[in-house]
Amino acid sequence: GCGKSTVLRALNRMNDLIPGCSLKGRVVFDGHDLYDPRVDPVEVRRRIGMVFQKPNPFPKSIYENIAFGARINGYKGDMDELVERSLRKAAVWDECKDKLKESGLALSGGQQQRLCIARSIATEPEVILMDEPCSALDPGSTLRIEETIRELANTMSIVIVTHNMQQAARVSDYSAFMLSDGGPGELIEVAPTSELFSRPRDKRTE
């Protein structure tokens, strides 16, 4: 309730879709304010992808889950290669390669979440936002997702919201600690993760 997901959704204008939502300030990406009236929110969401708390694969085949977004974004390359590459990057290719024509809904929860990560990767975003991507998963699936996050962080920026402090310590390079004491949420401090967990500057973080 301190605003973690709200802040995350502000980064790719998902809050635009919530009636009555208002925003103050700016979100600057590559030197441009994403809330400038001249900026296309659809293009923002192509460059800044999102993975949600609950796995939400399309009611389509595994193959089409990956190909659909790429196709509507005008991808002209080898679609088979893109599907395989995206599933490999999300560490779910070996589990899916023999059932690409089967529904994505038939996969386990952890596999569905990695399929959603692959779907996000397929449009070649520069940033992926993850809103508590492991909260509905078992410990084994959580570990696989965390391994995937660390691997993806070599080639793109990832912003992850989690209430699990151990997970934040494991997967992140920088951490921001937010807190609500019954009122509006407040950003308490931001620091390299190792520093924030070992030498917090604010007593509330400690």
N, C-alpha and C positions, 0 to 999 in steps of 0.2 A: 503493500500500500504506500510505498514511499516514492513511486513514480518511475521505477526502472524501465518497465515496458513502455510507458508513455514517452520517456526520453528516447528509447530505442526507435519507436515508431515515428518520432519526429525526424529521424535521420534520413528516412526515405519517403517522407510525406504520407505514410499510411494513416496518420491522424486526420488527413484531409477527408477521409471517408467516414468520419464520425460526426454526425450532425451536432452543430453547436460548439464544436471544438475550436478554440482560439489559441494563437501562439504569439509570443513576444520574443524578439531577438532574432538571431540569424543562425543558419546552419551553412557553413562555408566548406565547399568541396572543390578541390582543384581551383581555388581562387574565385569561385562563383557562389553567390548566395542561392541555395536551392529553393528559397521561397520568393525569389524574384518573379514577378508576373510573367516574364518572358520565358521562364523555364518550364519545360514540359514534364509533368510529374510521372508520366509513363516512362520517359527516357531516364528519369532519376531512378525509378524502380528497376530498370534494366541494368543500370550500372551499380546499383546498390541492392542486392538481392536479400531475400529474407527466408528464414526457416523458423517455423512456429513451434509453440510448446507441445502441441498435440500433432503427431504425424498426420499429414493431410494429402496423401497421394490422390491424383485424379482418378476417377473411376474408369481408367483406361489400362491398356497393357503397360508393362514395365517399359517397353521400348517407346511407346507413345508418351509416357510421362516425361521422358527426357526430350523427345523430338518435338513435342507440341510447342513449347515455348520458343525453342530455337527457330522453328519454322515460321511462327507468326512474327518473329523479330527479323525475318528476312535472311536466315542462314542459307548459304548457297553451296557449302562444302559437302563433303562425304558424311551423310547423316549416320551411317553405320559406325563410322570411325568416331564421330562425336559422341554417340551414345556409349560406346565402349570406353572412351577416354573419360567421360564424366562419371560413369559407374566405377571405373578403376580409381579415380581420384577420391571418390567417396567410400572406397574400401568395401564395395558391395558387389563387384563384378563377378567374383568367383561363385557367389551364392545365387546370382541371377542369370548367368550367361546361357544356361540351358533352358530358361523359361521366359525369354524376353516377350513372348506373345501372350503370356499369362497376365492376369490382372495384378496391378500393384497392390491392391487391397488384400491379396492372398498372402502377402509376406508377413513376417512377424513384426511386432512393434518397432524393434530396433532396426530391422531391415527397411521398414517403411520410412523411418526417419533418415536413414542414410540415402534412400531413394530420393527423398525430398531435398537433401543436400546436393545430390547429383543433379537433380532437376534445376536447382538454383545455379550450380556451376555451369550448366550447359549454355546459358546465355552469356557466359564469359564476363561476369561482373568484376568490378574492381574491389568491391567490399561485400561481405555477407554479414547480415545481422542475424543473430540467433537468440530467440526469446525462450530461455529455459528449455533448451532442446532435449534435455535428458530427464526432465522431471517425471515423465510418464513411463520411464524405462527401468528395466532391472539392472543390477550392478554390472553384469557382463556386457550388456548393450551399451551402457554408459561408458565403459572403458573403451569400447570400439569407437564410439562417437568422439571421445576425447583424443584418441589417437588420430582420428581423421582431422580434427580441428588443428592439431599440432602440425600435421603434414600440409594442410591447406595454407597454413600461416606462412609457409615459405614462399607462396606465390601471390597471396592476396591478403588484404586486411580483414580481420574478423572482429566483430563486436559482439560479445556474448553477455546476456543477462542471466545471472544465477543467484539464488539465495543460499547456495551451498558454498560456504567459504573454502572448504577443502578443494572443491573443484576449481574455484577461482585461482587458488594457489598453484594448482597443477597445470592449468592450461594457458594462463595469461602472462603477458609480458608487463602490462600495466594494469592497475586496478583503480576503480573509482568506488568509494564506499558511500552509500546513500542511507539515510535514516529518517524515519518519521516517528516523532514522539506524540502522536495523536493529531498533529496538525499537518500542514503541507510538508511534503518530503523535502529534504535538504541534502545537498551534496556536501559531505563532510570533508573528504580529502581525496586527492588523486596522486598516485606515485607509482614508480616501478613496483611490481608485485612483491619482489623480495624485500624491498624497503618498507612497503606498507605493512607487511605481515610481521616483520622483525623489529622495525623502529617507527611505529606510527607516531605522527606529530600531534594528533588530537586524542584526548582522553576517551572520547566516545568510540573512536576506532579501536583503541586499546581494550 
